[in-house]
Amino acid sequence: MHTHLPTPSTFLRQARRAVSLLLIGCSLAGAVHAQTLRATPALTALPDEEAVRAFRILNGTDANTKAAADATATLGLGDQIQITVFGQPDMSAEVTVGEAGTIMLPLVGLLKVADLTSAQIEALIATRLRDGGYLQNPSVAVQIRQIRSQMISVLGEVQRPGRFPLQGRMTVLEALASAGGMTQRADRKAVVLRRAAPGKGNTTQRMEFGIQLDQANANDRAPLDMALVNDDVVFVGTQKQFYVNGEVRRPGAYPMEPGLNVMKALSISGGVSERGSIRRLRLHRLDAQKVLREIPAQPATELQADDVLYVEERLF
């Protein structure tokens, strides 16, 4: 059995390759070792704000996306946040705000974070690390994982009524979209119920406005762009109706429309039949005391929700 010895040129190439691999391995080992070192004042400066922004982009929290909403959100009981100290994984943690509005972090200790934004918490942690002598130039990123302290409710004729987290700025229109949009029976108006500000009693503010997006202009949709606050309730009622009975072609209940009068109501119900008379109309309406009263009806008389229009027969 013969053993072939490598030629001098082959041996030299193999030796160079081995040395290169050894140098790469040493570099990697040094990098890992440096990464695991505990923070001391002698450490060089950590990544700057560009590194923080790059981290947010990779995690889907860039200032142009979710971070834009998180920037205005203040934390409260039960909220979960991810804290990252760049270059120091042992200082990073995912924590939940406790009952006292505080969190506990390695080296930093107890921090009061209730009613603070993510940017304010970043600055607070960085100050603690710097003043404590752990890092010379700490770069800290705070990402809101889950909001539990601030909620809004969407109720009534929507596809998925319930409570939804208020993360950053949310408008009435966005709240309706979060609830899956409105049902076919939904009214064309929404009501926002809001608690009075602290110190102003237990009253509730009520705001009502139209939600006819197909006919809205810049002024009409301004209420839909109103920002909601914690504990707001958005309510969409059942669509209001009016009724046409008697001598019409299609008697029944019909949805209310803006600017509806007697003549339009008769047109919607198919018009007066051959046996009916447009001169013999009766209009019944509930007054403020919920008493049904008959009021004079002319073709131009405007209708209200729950009105009952009756067309009588001809006399001859």
C-alpha positions in Angstrom: 0.0 0.0 0.0 1.5 3.3 -1.1 1.1 6.6 0.6 1.2 9.6 -1.5 2.9 12.6 0.1 1.7 16.1 -0.9 3.9 18.1 -3.1 5.5 21.2 -1.6 3.1 23.5 -3.4 0.1 21.6 -2.2 1.4 21.5 1.4 1.9 25.2 1.3 -1.6 25.9 0.1 -3.0 23.7 2.8 -1.0 25.4 5.5 -2.1 28.9 4.4 -5.7 27.7 4.5 -5.3 26.3 8.0 -3.8 29.6 9.2 -6.7 31.6 7.6 -9.3 29.4 9.3 -7.5 29.7 12.6 -7.5 33.5 12.4 -11.2 33.6 11.5 -12.0 31.4 14.4 -10.0 33.6 16.8 -11.9 36.7 15.6 -15.2 35.0 16.1 -14.3 33.8 19.5 -13.1 37.3 20.4 -16.4 38.8 19.2 -18.5 36.4 21.2 -16.3 37.0 24.3 -16.7 40.8 23.9 -20.4 40.4 23.5 -20.7 38.6 26.9 -18.5 41.0 28.9 -20.3 42.7 31.7 -20.7 46.5 31.3 -17.9 48.6 32.7 -17.0 52.3 32.3 -14.1 51.2 30.2 -16.3 49.8 27.4 -16.3 51.7 24.2 -19.5 53.6 23.1 -22.4 51.4 22.2 -24.3 51.7 18.9 -25.8 55.2 18.3 -29.4 56.2 17.3 -29.0 54.8 13.8 -28.6 51.3 15.4 -31.7 51.9 17.5 -33.7 52.8 14.3 -32.3 49.8 12.4 -33.4 47.5 15.3 -36.9 49.0 15.1 -37.1 48.5 11.3 -36.1 44.8 11.7 -38.8 44.3 14.3 -41.5 46.2 12.5 -41.5 49.2 14.9 -39.9 51.9 12.7 -41.0 55.4 13.4 -42.9 55.3 10.1 -44.9 52.3 11.2 -45.9 51.0 14.6 -43.5 53.2 16.6 -45.3 56.2 15.3 -48.4 55.1 17.2 -46.4 53.8 20.3 -44.7 57.2 20.6 -47.9 58.8 22.0 -49.1 55.8 24.1 -48.6 56.0 27.8 -48.2 52.8 29.8 -50.4 51.5 32.6 -51.2 48.4 34.7 -50.7 45.1 32.7 -48.9 46.6 29.7 -46.1 44.5 28.3 -42.9 46.0 26.9 -39.6 44.7 25.4 -36.5 46.6 26.6 -33.3 46.2 24.6 -29.9 47.6 25.6 -27.8 47.3 22.5 -24.6 45.3 23.0 -25.7 44.1 26.5 -28.2 41.2 26.2 -28.0 40.5 29.9 -29.5 43.9 30.5 -32.4 43.4 28.1 -35.7 42.0 29.2 -39.4 41.7 28.5 -41.4 43.0 31.5 -45.0 43.7 32.5 -46.1 46.9 34.3 -47.1 45.9 37.9 -49.9 47.1 40.1 -47.8 50.0 41.4 -47.0 51.1 37.8 -43.4 49.9 38.1 -41.1 47.4 36.4 -37.9 45.7 37.7 -34.7 45.6 35.5 -31.3 44.1 36.0 -28.8 46.6 37.5 -31.3 49.4 37.1 -33.7 48.2 39.8 -37.3 49.4 40.3 -38.6 52.0 37.8 -41.9 53.9 37.9 -43.1 53.8 34.3 -46.9 54.4 34.6 -48.1 57.3 32.4 -44.8 57.5 30.6 -44.3 57.0 26.8 -41.8 54.5 25.3 -39.4 57.4 24.5 -39.5 58.7 28.1 -38.8 55.2 29.4 -35.8 54.8 27.0 -34.4 58.1 28.3 -35.0 57.1 32.0 -33.2 53.7 31.6 -30.3 55.2 29.7 -29.9 57.8 32.5 -29.9 55.1 35.2 -27.3 53.1 33.3 -25.1 56.0 32.7 -25.4 57.5 36.3 -24.8 54.1 37.8 -21.5 53.7 35.9 -22.5 50.7 33.9 -22.3 52.2 30.5 -20.8 55.4 29.1 -23.2 55.9 26.2 -26.1 53.5 26.5 -28.5 53.0 23.6 -31.9 51.8 24.7 -35.0 50.8 22.7 -38.4 50.2 24.3 -41.0 48.3 22.2 -44.6 48.1 23.3 -45.6 44.4 23.0 -49.2 44.6 24.3 -51.5 47.3 25.7 -53.9 46.2 28.3 -54.4 49.3 30.4 -56.0 51.4 27.7 -59.1 50.1 25.9 -62.0 51.3 23.9 -65.4 49.6 23.2 -67.2 49.2 19.9 -70.8 48.1 20.4 -74.1 47.8 18.5 -74.6 47.0 14.8 -70.9 46.0 14.0 -69.6 42.7 12.9 -67.4 42.0 15.9 -68.5 44.1 18.9 -66.2 44.1 21.9 -63.2 45.8 23.6 -60.1 46.7 21.7 -56.7 48.0 22.8 -56.0 51.6 22.3 -52.4 51.6 20.9 -51.3 55.1 20.0 -53.7 57.3 18.0 -57.0 55.5 17.0 -59.8 57.4 15.3 -63.5 56.5 15.3 -63.2 55.2 11.7 -60.3 53.0 12.7 -62.3 51.6 15.6 -65.2 50.7 13.4 -62.8 49.0 11.0 -61.3 47.1 13.9 -64.7 45.8 14.7 -65.2 44.5 11.2 -67.3 47.3 9.9 -71.1 47.8 10.3 -73.9 45.3 9.7 -76.6 45.8 7.1 -79.0 46.9 9.9 -76.7 49.6 11.1 -77.9 53.2 11.5 -76.1 55.9 9.6 -75.1 57.6 12.7 -72.5 56.7 15.4 -72.5 57.8 19.0 -69.3 58.3 21.1 -69.7 58.1 24.8 -66.8 59.6 26.8 -66.3 60.0 30.5 -65.9 63.5 31.9 -62.4 64.6 32.7 -61.2 64.1 36.3 -62.6 66.7 38.7 -65.7 67.4 36.5 -68.1 64.9 38.1 -69.4 61.6 36.9 -71.2 62.9 33.8 -70.7 61.3 30.4 -70.2 63.3 27.2 -72.3 62.2 24.2 -71.2 63.0 20.7 -73.4 61.9 17.7 -72.5 62.3 14.0 -73.2 60.8 10.6 -71.2 57.9 9.2 -72.3 58.1 5.5 -68.9 57.6 4.0 -70.2 57.3 0.5 -71.6 60.8 0.7 -69.0 62.4 3.0 -66.8 65.3 2.2 -63.8 66.7 4.0 -66.0 68.5 6.6 -68.5 65.6 7.1 -65.8 63.0 7.9 -63.9 65.2 10.4 -65.8 63.6 13.3 -64.8 60.2 12.0 -61.1 61.3 12.2 -61.5 62.3 15.9 -59.0 60.5 18.1 -60.4 58.3 20.8 -59.2 58.2 24.4 -59.2 55.5 27.0 -62.6 54.0 28.0 -64.4 55.6 25.0 -67.5 53.7 23.8 -68.4 53.9 20.1 -72.0 52.8 19.6 -73.8 52.1 16.3 -77.5 51.7 16.7 -80.1 49.9 14.5 -81.1 51.8 11.5 -84.2 54.1 12.0 -87.3 53.3 9.9 -90.5 54.8 8.8 -93.7 53.0 7.7 -96.1 53.4 4.8 -99.5 51.6 4.9 -102.8 51.8 3.1 -103.3 52.2 -0.6 -99.8 52.1 -1.8 -98.2 49.5 -4.1 -95.5 48.3 -1.7 -96.6 49.0 1.9 -94.1 48.2 4.7 -91.1 49.5 6.7 -88.3 51.5 5.0 -85.0 52.9 6.2 -84.8 56.6 7.0 -83.0 58.9 4.6 -81.8 62.5 5.0 -84.3 65.0 3.7 -87.1 62.5 3.5 -90.6 64.0 3.0 -94.1 62.5 2.3 -93.8 62.7 -1.5 -90.4 60.8 -1.4 -91.9 58.2 1.0 -94.8 57.5 -1.4 -92.3 57.1 -4.3 -90.2 54.7 -2.3 -93.2 52.6 -1.5 -94.2 52.4 -5.2 -96.6 55.2 -5.3 -100.3 55.5 -4.6 -102.4 52.6 -5.9 -105.4 53.0 -8.2 -107.7 52.9 -5.2 -105.8 55.4 -3.2 -105.9 59.2 -3.0 -102.9 61.5 -2.5 -105.3 64.0 -1.0 -106.3 61.6 1.8 -103.1 61.2 3.8 -102.7 60.6 7.5 -99.4 60.9 9.4 -99.0 59.5 12.9 -96.0 60.4 15.0 -94.9 59.8 18.6 -94.4 63.0 20.6 -91.9 63.7 23.3 -94.1 61.9 25.8 -94.3 58.8 23.5 -98.0 59.5 22.7 -99.1 58.7 19.2 -100.6 61.8 17.5 -102.0 62.5 14.1 -100.5 65.5 12.4 -101.4 67.2 9.1 -99.6 65.6 6.1 -98.8 67.4 2.9 -96.5 66.2 0.1 -93.6 68.5 1.4 -94.0 67.4 5.1 -90.7 66.0 6.4 -90.8 62.6 8.0 -89.1 61.5 11.2 -88.0 58.1 12.4 -90.9 55.8 13.3 -93.5 57.9 11.5 -96.4 56.0 10.0 -97.9 57.4 6.8 -101.3 56.0 5.8 -102.9 56.5 2.4 -106.7 56.2 2.4 -109.0 55.0 -0.3 -110.7 57.4 -2.8 -114.2 58.5 -1.8 -115.6 57.7 -5.3 
